[in-house]
Amino acid sequence: MSLPMKSCCAPSGPKPQARDLPDTHEGAVRSGTAACRPAHAENAEYAGYADRISLPGGTFRMGSEDADANPGDGEGPVRDVSVPPFAIDAHAVTNTRFAAFVEQTGYVTEAEGFGWSYVFAKFLPGPLRKTSPRPPGTLWWCGVQGALWNRPEGPDSRLDGRWDHPVIHVTWRDATAFCRWAGGRLPTEAEWEYAARGGLDQARYPWGDELTPGGEHRCNIWQGTFPFRNTEADGFAGTAPVDAFEPNGFGLYNVAGNVWEWSADPWQDSHPDRRAMRGGSYLCHDSYCNRYRVAARTANTVDSSAGNLGFRMAWDIG
């Protein structure tokens, strides 16, 4: 069930129900809707055009040979990579924006088709925590029936107070469907890292080389002893608002921590069913998964969803 790497990141499928979905490439769509049509001008607010940042592109040093790099992740070697001009979301797609997509198109996420998704165990009430199955090796995850993007911890949970948080429990296919509707796409890994670096050359984090400069928390990651105790010293146990903390030099928020973000790229040429994810999440901790560094990367299967996995959108320009 899990990737061959330390997976506080997010547990992976494949989920056996996937073959039963009416359209596994774009998710299930209710009769009479068109989930992947481009957004019209009146949908610009929902599509996020007002929040996109245009970047000139250019050549930058991608990757890392940091001593903290995870073996097998393919962070290095450091190499010169060029990206053309593009635009990217200032922040991850919110629950509000995803709700607009669902309302206008009738889109049904893959987690809804499967009937379940992964939730961090400590977020669950006792009875649900005890009865939900857990993947081997990552027992802090529970496969929860009825956990969906708008029911993040299962059937009795709600999005009250979290409409400005990143949407979660979305697969790579769900994210791709949203982007098509909104007239954009997922960023490539090179675009994501170029944007996340914010103009800094080979810095460990989007703001520099020190995790908490002057004792100030700059991202939403695990504080304490993973997975037993989170002190919430950064102010959050789970997801944070998409504009929490200060943006990087290009104006992007939360490109370290909060939620993992899907990219357009396959993890490796030999694994086209897995897509690279960037940025780390609120569960990352240096004792187990230090992938909130800007060059860090991991992957998941295209049908996987979890409570710490979201996305932001990119656009072609020029």
HELIX and SHEET records of a PDB file:
HELIX    1   1 PRO A   16  ASP A   20  5                                   5    
HELIX    2   2 ALA A   41  ASN A   43  5                                   3    
HELIX    3   3 ALA A   44  ALA A   47  1                                   4    
HELIX    4   4 TYR A   49  ASP A   51  5                                   3    
HELIX    5   5 ASN A   95  THR A  105  1                                  11    
HELIX    6   6 GLU A  110  PHE A  114  1                                   5    
HELIX    7   7 ALA A  121  PHE A  123  5                                   3    
HELIX    8   8 GLY A  126  THR A  131  1                                   6    
HELIX    9   9 TRP A  172  TRP A  181  1                                  10    
HELIX   10  10 GLU A  189  ARG A  197  1                                   9    
HELIX   11  11 PRO A  213  GLY A  215  5                                   3    
SHEET    1   A 2 ALA A  28  VAL A  29  0                                        
SHEET    2   A 2 TYR A 107  VAL A 108 -1                                        
SHEET    1   B 3 ARG A  52  LEU A  55  0                                        
SHEET    2   B 3 PHE A  86  ASP A  89 -1                                        
SHEET    3   B 3 ALA A 314  ASP A 316 -1                                        
SHEET    1   C 2 GLY A  58  MET A  62  0                                        
SHEET    2   C 2 ARG A  79  VAL A  83 -1                                        
SHEET    1   D 2 TRP A 116  PHE A 120  0                                        
SHEET    2   D 2 TRP A 141  GLN A 145 -1                                        
SHEET    1   E 2 GLY A 224  THR A 225  0                                        
SHEET    2   E 2 ARG A 229  ASN A 230 -1                                        
SHEET    1   F 4 ARG A 297  THR A 301  0                                        
SHEET    2   F 4 HIS A 271  ARG A 278 -1                                        
SHEET    3   F 4 TRP A 260  GLN A 268 -1                                        
SHEET    4   F 4 LEU A 309  GLY A 310  1                                        
END                                                                             
